[in-house]
C-alpha cells in the first residue's frame, strides 16, 4: 500500500510539472549550463564521473522536451528534463547513476558522456535547434593551478551574466569539489562594466560582412538595420546573429562591395552585452581582400621564449603591401625550407589586415595582454593552434592556403642582444620591414624601456629611416598639485640608431642632483620618461627652475649630452 501511494504521488507531481510547462516559451539564457566537471580524477569527494549541470533561471518550472547538447563535434539528444523554478539538474553517463543518487536530487543520464579535460565548446539547443546557451570552457579557467589537475568542477559565478565567458567562471569552492544539482558554492556577485567593442571583420561573400566583437552582444529585437552604416554608402538589407556564442553579426548588403575601395563600417551605439553595457560609437575598415603574394605580409616580431614557460608566445605580422589581406587566406607554420613542416590557418574565422597594419597572433591573448603593454589591444589575435616554436632556434613560416611562401624567418637565440643575461620574455624585433627577412642584422632584441616586446604596434627597435634625433619636454613648466592639470611632464627622446643607453638627471639651480629619471638605461629608437616633480626619495620638490641633463651613447660609439630647462610651479 505504501509503495502504491508513492507511485501515485510521483505521477501527480510529474503531471503538475508537465502542465505548467506545456506551451511555455523558453528564451535564450533562461536555461544555462552552470557547472562542468570535465576532469573528475583524482576525486576530491564526488563520484569519479563527468557531469554537466543545467540551471533554470526562469521564475517558473520548465520541461526540456527534445532538447540536445553538442559536446565538441558530438551531438547528444537529452532525455526530457524537468527543472523547478531556479532549479538544477545534472546530466551524466548512465553507469554513474547510482553513484550520484545519494548526493543529487535531479539526475538525468546519457548512454555515455565524454568531456575533454583541456576544454571544448558545449552548446545547449532547444527542440527547434535554437541555441539557448553555450560555454567554451578551458582548463585554464581554474585560476588555482592545483585545481587544474582534476577533481574540481568549474562553476558559473554570477547567473546574471550567462554570456560573459571566462570572467564568470572559476573552480568550485565546495570541499567535495563541486555542487551537482545544487546552488554553486563559488557563486558571488561580479561586476562587469566593460562594453563590447568591434574587434575584426571578414567577408563571407561580396554582399555579406561578418563583424566580430570582444564579447557576446544582444541587439534589440527585431534587429534594426540602422544599428550599422557603411561609408561609402551601401544600404543594409538585414542583420543576423551568429551562434553559438553570439559575439558576431552578419550584415547583408543590398549590393556588392566594389574592388579597390576601402569602406568604413560604423556601429551606431545600439548594441549591448548581457550585463547591459552599451557599446560606444565605433568604426572598422572593410573591403574586398586580395590573395597575398610573397613579401606582401612579413614576419615582424617573434616571441618564442615566454616568461616562466607560459603560453604568452606570439608572432607579429605586418602588412607592408597596398592590399587588404584576409588572414583566413594565410597559414602560419613552423619548420621547413620550401614549405612549412606544419601549418595552420592564421585566423580560420577571418580577419582583414589593412595596409601598414600590424597583427600579433597569440597563443594566449589574455596572457600577452597581462605581460606586455599593448596600446592597440584589437591588434592582438587569439590563435589557439599557433605552432610551438623552440627557444634555441626555429623557423616561422607564412604561406598561402596552397602553401605558396609569403615569408620565412629562421631565428636563433643568438640573434638577441649580447648584453642580455637571458632571452626569457624578450621578443626579436625586425628593424626594417623593407629589408630582407633572413638577415641577422635586420633583427634585434626588443628594448627594455618598451617592456621587452611590442605586440601589435610599431617595434621599439626600428631602422627604417623615419626616426630622427630629438628631445621634447611637454610641458616645459608643470604644476604637480594633483588637480588633474599638468601634474607631470614627459620627456620623449628619439634616436636614429638602435642600442642606445640613456641617462636623464635632474639638477636644482644650485647644481645639486635631485632626481635620476634614467641611469645608463638601454633603450630603442623612442623612449619616454615621466617626472612628477619629486626627488629620489619621492619627496615633492618646491616651485623652481630645474635643469635636465640628458646624455646618451649608442653602439656606434656616438656620445651626446644636452641640457634642458624645466620648471615647477605650485599654486596656493
Long-range contacts (C-beta under 8 A, 24 or more apart in sequence): 14-82, 17-61, 17-63, 17-82, 18-63, 20-60, 20-61, 21-60, 21-61, 21-62, 21-63, 21-82, 22-63, 24-60, 24-62, 24-63, 26-58, 26-62, 26-64, 26-126, 26-132, 27-132, 28-130, 28-131, 28-132, 28-133, 29-57, 29-132, 29-133, 29-162, 29-163, 29-274, 30-56, 30-57, 30-58, 30-62, 30-132, 31-55, 31-56, 31-57, 31-58, 31-62, 31-64, 31-83, 31-124, 31-132, 31-133, 32-57, 32-124, 32-132, 32-133, 32-156, 32-159, 32-162, 33-122, 33-124, 33-133, 33-134, 33-135, 33-156, 34-88, 34-155, 34-156, 34-159, 34-184, 35-90, 35-153, 35-154, 35-155, 35-156, 35-172, 35-178, 35-179, 35-180, 35-184, 36-115, 36-122, 36-135, 36-137, 36-153, 36-154, 37-115, 37-153, 37-154, 37-177, 37-178, 37-180, 38-115, 38-116, 38-117, 38-119, 38-137, 38-139, 38-154, 39-115, 39-117, 39-139, 39-149, 39-150, 39-151, 39-152, 40-150, 40-151, 40-177, 41-150, 41-151, 42-149, 42-150, 42-151, 43-151, 43-177, 44-151, 44-152, 44-175, 44-176, 44-177, 45-174, 45-175, 45-176, 45-177, 46-103, 46-151, 46-153, 46-176, 46-177, 46-178, 46-180, 47-96, 47-99, 47-100, 47-103, 49-92, 49-93, 49-96, 49-99, 49-100, 50-92, 50-93, 50-113, 50-114, 50-115, 51-90, 51-91, 51-92, 51-96, 51-100, 51-113, 51-153, 51-180, 52-90, 52-91, 52-92, 52-113, 52-115, 52-122, 53-88, 53-89, 53-90, 53-91, 53-153, 53-179, 53-180, 53-181, 54-81, 54-83, 54-88, 54-89, 54-90, 54-91, 54-124, 55-83, 55-86, 55-87, 55-88, 55-156, 55-159, 56-83, 56-84, 56-85, 56-86, 56-87, 56-88, 57-86, 57-159, 57-162, 58-85, 59-85, 59-86, 60-85, 61-85, 61-87, 64-126, 65-127, 66-127, 67-124, 67-125, 67-126, 67-127, 67-132, 68-125, 68-129, 69-122, 69-123, 69-124, 69-125, 70-121, 70-122, 70-123, 70-125, 70-244, 71-113, 71-114, 71-115, 71-120, 71-122, 72-116, 72-120, 72-121, 74-114, 76-110, 76-113, 78-108, 78-110, 79-108, 79-109, 79-110, 81-108, 82-106, 88-180, 88-181, 88-182, 88-183, 89-181, 90-180, 90-181, 100-180, 103-176, 103-180, 104-180, 104-181, 104-182, 105-181, 105-182, 106-181, 107-181, 117-150, 121-244, 123-243, 123-244, 131-243, 131-244, 131-246, 133-162, 134-243, 134-244, 134-245, 135-165, 135-169, 136-165, 136-245, 137-169, 138-166, 140-364, 141-166, 141-169, 141-170, 141-171, 142-170, 142-171, 143-170, 143-171, 144-171, 147-171, 151-177, 152-177, 152-178, 153-177, 153-178, 153-179, 153-180, 155-179, 155-184, 155-185, 155-186, 155-187, 156-184, 156-187, 157-184, 157-186, 157-187, 157-188, 157-190, 158-187, 158-188, 158-189, 158-190, 159-187, 160-275, 161-190, 161-192, 161-274, 161-275, 162-274, 163-215, 163-216, 163-218, 163-245, 163-246, 163-273, 163-274, 164-190, 164-192, 164-215, 164-216, 164-273, 164-274, 164-275, 165-215, 165-216, 165-245, 166-366, 167-192, 192-273, 192-275, 192-277, 193-275, 193-277, 194-277, 195-272, 195-273, 195-277, 195-278, 195-279, 195-280, 196-247, 196-271, 196-272, 196-273, 196-277, 196-279, 197-279, 197-280, 197-282, 197-378, 198-265, 198-267, 198-279, 198-282, 198-283, 198-284, 198-378, 199-378, 200-284, 200-347, 200-350, 200-351, 200-352, 200-378, 200-381, 201-265, 201-284, 201-285, 201-286, 201-350, 201-351, 201-352, 202-326, 202-328, 202-349, 202-350, 202-351, 202-352, 203-257, 203-286, 203-288, 203-289, 203-326, 203-350, 203-352, 204-250, 206-256, 206-257, 206-288, 207-252, 207-253, 207-254, 207-255, 207-256, 207-257, 208-250, 208-251, 208-252, 208-253, 209-250, 209-251, 209-253, 209-265, 209-286, 210-242, 210-248, 210-249, 210-250, 210-251, 210-349, 210-350, 211-248, 211-249, 211-251, 211-265, 211-267, 211-284, 212-247, 212-248, 212-349, 212-351, 213-247, 213-248, 213-249, 213-271, 213-279, 214-247, 215-247, 215-273, 216-245, 216-246, 216-247, 216-273, 216-274, 217-246, 217-247, 217-249, 217-271, 217-272, 217-273, 217-279, 218-246, 218-271, 218-272, 218-273, 218-274, 219-249, 219-270, 219-271, 220-270, 224-270, 226-268, 226-270, 227-267, 227-268, 227-270, 227-271, 228-265, 228-266, 228-267, 228-268, 229-265, 229-266, 229-268, 230-263, 230-264, 230-265, 230-266, 230-286, 231-263, 231-264, 231-266, 232-261, 232-263, 234-263, 257-286, 257-287, 257-288, 258-288, 259-288, 260-287, 260-288, 261-287, 261-288, 262-286, 262-287, 262-324, 262-354, 263-287, 285-352, 285-354, 286-352, 287-324, 287-352, 287-354, 288-324, 289-323, 289-324, 289-325, 289-326, 289-329, 289-352, 290-323, 290-324, 290-325, 291-325, 291-329, 291-400, 292-321, 292-323, 292-325, 292-329, 292-330, 292-400, 292-406, 293-321, 293-406, 294-404, 294-405, 294-406, 294-407, 295-320, 295-321, 295-406, 295-407, 296-320, 296-321, 296-323, 296-325, 296-406, 297-321, 297-325, 297-330, 297-353, 297-398, 297-406, 297-407, 298-398, 298-407, 298-430, 298-433, 298-437, 299-396, 299-398, 299-407, 299-408, 299-409, 299-430, 299-437, 300-358, 300-429, 300-430, 300-433, 300-459, 301-360, 301-427, 301-428, 301-429, 301-430, 301-446, 301-453, 301-454, 301-455, 301-459, 302-389, 302-396, 302-409, 302-411, 302-427, 302-428, 303-425, 303-426, 303-427, 303-428, 303-453, 303-455, 304-389, 304-390, 304-391, 304-394, 304-411, 304-428, 305-391, 305-413, 305-423, 305-424, 305-425, 305-426, 306-367, 306-371, 306-424, 306-425, 307-371, 307-424, 307-425, 308-424, 310-364, 310-367, 310-371, 311-363, 311-364, 311-367, 312-362, 312-363, 312-364, 312-367, 312-368, 312-371, 312-372, 312-425, 313-362, 313-363, 313-386, 313-388, 313-389, 314-360, 314-361, 314-362, 314-363, 314-368, 314-380, 314-386, 314-427, 314-453, 314-455, 315-360, 315-361, 315-386, 315-389, 315-396, 316-358, 316-359, 316-360, 316-361, 316-427, 316-454, 316-455, 316-456, 317-346, 317-353, 317-358, 317-359, 317-360, 317-361, 317-398, 317-407, 318-356, 318-357, 318-358, 318-430, 318-433, 319-353, 319-354, 319-355, 319-356, 319-357, 319-358, 319-359, 320-355, 320-356, 320-433, 320-434, 321-355, 322-355, 323-355, 324-352, 324-353, 324-354, 324-355, 325-352, 325-353, 326-350, 326-351, 326-352, 326-353, 327-351, 327-352, 327-353, 327-359, 327-381, 329-400, 329-401, 330-398, 330-399, 330-400, 330-401, 330-406, 331-397, 331-398, 331-399, 331-400, 331-401, 331-403, 332-361, 332-383, 332-386, 332-387, 332-396, 332-397, 332-398, 333-387, 333-396, 333-397, 333-398, 333-399, 334-387, 334-388, 334-389, 334-394, 334-395, 334-396, 334-397, 335-394, 335-395, 335-397, 336-395, 336-397, 336-408, 338-405, 339-397, 339-399, 339-403, 339-405, 340-395, 340-397, 340-399, 340-403, 342-387, 343-387, 343-397, 343-399, 343-403, 344-383, 344-385, 344-386, 344-387, 345-401, 346-383, 346-398, 347-381, 347-383, 351-381, 358-456, 358-457, 358-458, 359-456, 360-455, 360-456, 361-386, 362-386, 362-455, 368-455, 371-425, 371-453, 372-451, 372-452, 372-453, 372-454, 372-455, 373-450, 373-451, 373-454, 374-455, 374-456, 374-457, 375-456, 375-457, 376-456, 376-457, 377-456, 378-456, 379-455, 379-456, 379-457, 380-455, 380-456, 391-423, 407-437, 408-437, 408-438, 409-437, 409-438, 410-438, 411-443, 415-440, 415-443, 415-444, 416-444, 416-445, 417-444, 417-445, 417-499, 417-522, 419-522, 420-445, 425-452, 425-453, 426-452, 426-453, 427-452, 427-453, 427-454, 427-455, 429-454, 429-459, 429-460, 429-461, 429-462, 430-459, 431-459, 431-461, 431-462, 431-463, 431-464, 431-498, 432-462, 432-463, 432-464, 433-464, 434-464, 435-463, 444-498, 444-499, 446-524, 447-522, 447-523, 447-524, 447-527, 448-521, 448-522, 448-523, 449-521, 449-522, 449-523, 449-524, 449-527, 449-528, 450-524, 459-524, 460-523, 460-524, 460-525, 460-526, 461-498, 461-524, 461-525, 462-498, 462-524, 462-525, 463-497, 463-498, 463-525, 467-494, 467-495, 467-496, 467-525, 467-526, 468-494, 468-496, 469-494, 469-495, 469-496, 470-494, 471-550, 471-562, 471-564, 473-548, 473-564, 473-566, 476-564, 476-565, 476-566, 476-567, 477-566, 477-567, 477-568, 477-569, 478-533, 478-566, 478-567, 478-568, 478-569, 479-568, 479-569, 479-570, 479-571, 480-532, 480-533, 480-534, 480-540, 480-568, 480-570, 481-570, 481-571, 487-532, 488-530, 488-531, 488-532, 488-533, 489-530, 489-531, 489-566, 490-528, 490-529, 490-530, 490-531, 491-517, 491-528, 491-529, 491-530, 491-531, 491-548, 491-550, 492-526, 492-527, 492-528, 493-523, 493-526, 493-527, 493-528, 493-529, 493-550, 493-552, 494-525, 494-526, 495-523, 495-524, 495-525, 495-526, 495-552, 495-554, 496-525, 497-525, 497-554, 497-555, 497-556, 497-558, 498-524, 498-525, 498-554, 498-555, 499-554, 499-555, 500-524, 500-525, 500-527, 500-552, 500-553, 500-554, 500-555, 501-552, 501-553, 501-554, 502-527, 502-550, 502-551, 502-552, 503-549, 503-550, 503-551, 503-552, 504-529, 504-548, 504-549, 504-550, 505-548, 505-549, 505-550, 505-551, 506-531, 506-546, 506-547, 506-548, 506-549, 506-566, 507-546, 507-547, 507-548, 507-549, 508-541, 508-544, 508-546, 508-547, 509-544, 509-545, 509-546, 509-547, 514-541, 514-546, 515-541, 517-548, 531-566, 533-568, 541-568, 542-568, 542-570, 543-567, 543-568, 543-569, 543-570, 544-568
